[in-house]
Amino acid sequence: MIRPDEQLRAGHIPAALLPHGTDPRQVVIVHTAPARRSLHAGAIGVVLSLTVGVGAVIWISTIAVLQIASVAASTAASLQAAIPALVGGGLSVTLAVKLPRKGGK
């Protein structure tokens, strides 16, 4: 018990607090009632902080996904514009399916 308030709570009366000539056996120390704390305040704080934390994680992950989608879209657009130039100018490749004629030849 190093702190004076702990000594007083334990019933020890430091001699420096007593007036000169007072019998320490006849001194009564009266303590005030401790302040009551709400049991719900801690739980409400935890729930609020968890809600804010989960919302922040969802918000940040949404922004990250949108950034990745934006980069992917710009990359696809630049590749779409660059591929014809890389292949050899305006060369375009088409696929054709030959179907037999009904006339016989």
Secondary structure in CASP SS format (residue, H / E / C, confidence):
PFRMAT SS
TARGET T0000
AUTHOR 0000-0000-0000
METHOD secondary structure of the structure
MODEL  1
M C 1.00
I C 1.00
R C 1.00
P H 1.00
D H 1.00
E H 1.00
Q H 1.00
L H 1.00
R H 1.00
A C 1.00
G C 1.00
H C 1.00
I C 1.00
P C 1.00
A H 1.00
A H 1.00
L H 1.00
L C 1.00
P C 1.00
H C 1.00
G C 1.00
T C 1.00
D C 1.00
P H 1.00
R H 1.00
Q H 1.00
V C 1.00
V C 1.00
I C 1.00
V C 1.00
H C 1.00
T C 1.00
A C 1.00
P C 1.00
A C 1.00
R C 1.00
R C 1.00
S C 1.00
L H 1.00
H H 1.00
A H 1.00
G H 1.00
A H 1.00
I H 1.00
G H 1.00
V H 1.00
V H 1.00
L H 1.00
S H 1.00
L H 1.00
T H 1.00
V H 1.00
G H 1.00
V H 1.00
G H 1.00
A H 1.00
V H 1.00
I H 1.00
W H 1.00
I H 1.00
S H 1.00
T H 1.00
I H 1.00
A H 1.00
V H 1.00
L H 1.00
Q H 1.00
I H 1.00
A H 1.00
S H 1.00
V H 1.00
A H 1.00
A H 1.00
S H 1.00
T H 1.00
A H 1.00
A H 1.00
S H 1.00
L H 1.00
Q H 1.00
A H 1.00
A H 1.00
I H 1.00
P H 1.00
A H 1.00
L H 1.00
V H 1.00
G H 1.00
G C 1.00
G C 1.00
L C 1.00
S C 1.00
V C 1.00
T C 1.00
L C 1.00
A C 1.00
V C 1.00
K C 1.00
L C 1.00
P C 1.00
R C 1.00
K C 1.00
G C 1.00
G C 1.00
K C 1.00
END
